[in-house]
Amino acid sequence: MQGTLDGRAIIVTGAGGGIGRAASLIFAQAGARVVVSDIDVGSGEETVKQISAQGGTAMFVKTDIANEASVVALVEQTVSAYGKLDGAFNNAGIAPSHKSFHDISAAEWQRVVDVDLTGAFLCMKHEIAAMLQTGGGSIVNTASALGVVAVPSAADYIAAKHGVIGLTKAAAVDYGCRNIRVNAVLPGLIMTPLVKEALRDPEYASHFEKYKAQHLVGRVGLPEEIAKAAEWLLSDAASFVTGHSMGVDGGWTTV
Ligand SMILES: NC(=O)c1ccc[n+]([C@@H]2O[C@H](COP(=O)([O-])OP(=O)(O)OC[C@H]3O[C@@H](n4cnc5c(N)ncnc54)[C@H](O)[C@@H]3O)[C@@H](O)[C@H]2O)c1
C-alpha cells in the first residue's frame, strides 16, 4: 500500500523530543525519508534508531535552529543525501521563562524569541529556498494554542507563537503560486518532556488542572495526535490547504 508521504525527504526539527519524535516515526511509517534534526544528539540519534527498527529511512543532523549557519547546513545535508527537500515540520521549541511579564529579563525574552520565532523563520527561509529549486513542497510549523490565546506568566512564548502564525501566513502568501504550501499546527497541552519539565515550576503546576479542564475532551493530548495532523497537512490530501492554523487542542481555543 502506498504511504501518504512515500519517498519524500522531510526535515523534522526538535525530532528528539515528544512531538518531534512521534512525528518522525509516523512520517517514516507513511514512507518519508526523515531528516531527524535536534540540538540534542542523544535524543535525535535515538529517534533514528527507532525509525530504523521499524524498517524506515532516516538520518540525524545536529542543528541549532537559532543559528543560521546550522540551519543552512541542515538543508544542505538534506539535499546532498536525498537529492531534494519535499517537506518540513518546523517543530523545535523551548518553554516560556515562566515569569510574570515585568520579571522577564531582556536576555530571557531574547532566548525564547531566538528559538521559538527566529528559529522558525530561519528554517522556513532556507527550506523555501531549497524547495524553489525543485518545484515546491510543503511546510508545517508548530505554533501553539498560545498562538491565539494567552495564559499567565508566558509572555515571551505567547508572543513568539503568535509570531509563528504570522510567519506561516506571510510565507503562504508569498509562495502560494510557486507550489509551496505553508500551514501551522496549534497543539493544546500535550504530555511531553517539555510539559513534564514545566510542571516542576510551582506556579505552572498550580494552573495545570485548570489548563487541562479547558480542553473540551477532558484530557491533555498525545504527541501522536499532533503528528497525525502534521502528516495530513504535509501530504497531498491537504493539497488545497495553505496559510491555515489548525488547532489540535481538544477544543481548548473554541471557547
Ligand atoms: N507539549 C505541549 O504541550 C506543547 C503545546 C503547544 C506547543 N508545543 C510546541 O511543540 C513543539 C515541540 O514541543 P515538545 O512538547 O515536543 O517539547 P520537547 O521539549 O519534548 O521537544 C523539543 C525538542 O526541541 C529540541 N530543541 C530545543 N531547542 C532547540 C534548538 N535551538 N534547535 C534545535 N532543537 C532544539 C529539544 O532538544 C527537544 O528535543 C515546541 O515548538 C513547543 O513549543 C508543545
The ligand as a Gaussian input file, in Angstrom:
#p B3LYP/6-31G(d) Opt

LIG

0 1
 N        3.894000      19.940000      24.783000
 C        2.965000      20.874000      24.684000
 O        2.006000      20.923000      25.477000
 C        3.014000      21.865000      23.564000
 C        1.891000      22.684000      23.384000
 C        1.912000      23.607000      22.350000
 C        3.023000      23.721000      21.552000
 N        4.099000      22.928000      21.771000
 C        5.244000      23.089000      20.882000
 O        5.550000      21.840000      20.311000
 C        6.935000      21.818000      19.960000
 C        7.560000      20.543000      20.472000
 O        7.427000      20.535000      21.867000
 P        7.508000      19.230000      22.777000
 O        6.438000      19.388000      23.785000
 O        7.627000      18.030000      21.947000
 O        8.879000      19.588000      23.525000
 P       10.165000      18.695000      23.861000
 O       10.935000      19.505000      24.841000
 O        9.770000      17.305000      24.200000
 O       10.922000      18.679000      22.458000
 C       11.518000      19.822000      21.935000
 C       12.778000      19.395000      21.214000
 O       13.344000      20.564000      20.620000
 C       14.746000      20.480000      20.798000
 N       15.327000      21.842000      20.752000
 C       15.275000      22.782000      21.718000
 N       15.952000      23.871000      21.314000
 C       16.426000      23.601000      20.066000
 C       17.210000      24.339000      19.143000
 N       17.660000      25.574000      19.415000
 N       17.494000      23.762000      17.946000
 C       17.059000      22.516000      17.671000
 N       16.344000      21.756000      18.516000
 C       16.023000      22.300000      19.712000
 C       14.938000      19.822000      22.155000
 O       16.234000      19.248000      22.290000
 C       13.826000      18.796000      22.160000
 O       14.262000      17.547000      21.675000
 C        7.536000      23.103000      20.522000
 O        7.632000      24.061000      19.497000
 C        6.522000      23.525000      21.559000
 O        6.534000      24.917000      21.777000
 C        4.124000      21.991000      22.759000

